[in-house]
Structures are given as structure tokens and as C-alpha cells.
Amino acid sequence: AIRADDNKAVEMYERILIEHKEDPHAEKQCGAAQLMLGKAYIEGLGNEYNPKLGYQKIYRAAIYYDSAEAAQYLLENAEVARQYKIDVDRIELLTGYGYFRPITGNLGTPYSHRVPLLLPDKNWYNSHK
């Protein structure tokens, strides 16, 4: 068995975000890393306890990486997220339109969880307010 190490996990998520930020094939891995890093900040695992930054990272995973998991997390924790100025109403609206898609999975396989881009572009939300 491998012993869990919160510090190593946080380092891995940060490394994924830095090394693959320009790689279009790593979109899902970056989204999953952003979500997990956000949760680590919220729970204070392997790094500082900073729930505001954690919710911001999870919001970024939802909006920029179309993460259904991140959107669901924000909806489930809407009251707390709103305390940190997270636009949960936007998440609810986009969820109703089927905007988000599942992204988490094996972070080591760039193509295994790719879903063809069939969603509206980032400006779509502004035209549907």
C-alpha cells in the first residue's frame, strides 16, 4: 500500500497546473487539479487553510474547465461559497443549461477522459443572463 501524503498531493496538483496550462490536451487534468487543490485549501490539507482561495479555485475549475464536479461541489456548499463572493447563481444557471461535463479521473492519462467540445463558448453565459 502507498501511504497518503497531503503535501505531495498538493505539489502534484500545483505542478499539473503550471506544466500543462498551455496544453489543450491537458484540459481535464488541469480542471481536476484545480478542483482538488481548491478542496485542499478548504480543508487545510497539505497546505495552508484558506477557504476563500479554495472556493475561488473550485469556481475556476467549474467556469474555465467546465467541471461538473466543481459545479456540484459549489451547489452543495452554496451558502458557504456565497460568503466568499462566489457567483453560485451563475453556476446554477449554467447547470440548468447542461454547460458542465465530468472531468475528473486518472490525472496521468491525458486522453482517457477527453470529451469533444460540444458546449457553448465562454461568452455564451453573458448572452443568457
Protein Blocks (a to p, Z undefined) as FASTA:
>chain_A
ZZddfklmmmmmmmmmmmmmmmmklmmmmmmmmmmmmmmmmnopoiacdfklmmmmmmmm
mmmnopaklmmmmmmmmmmmmmnopafklmmmmmmnomaccfbdcfklmklmgccdfbdc
fklmmmmZZ
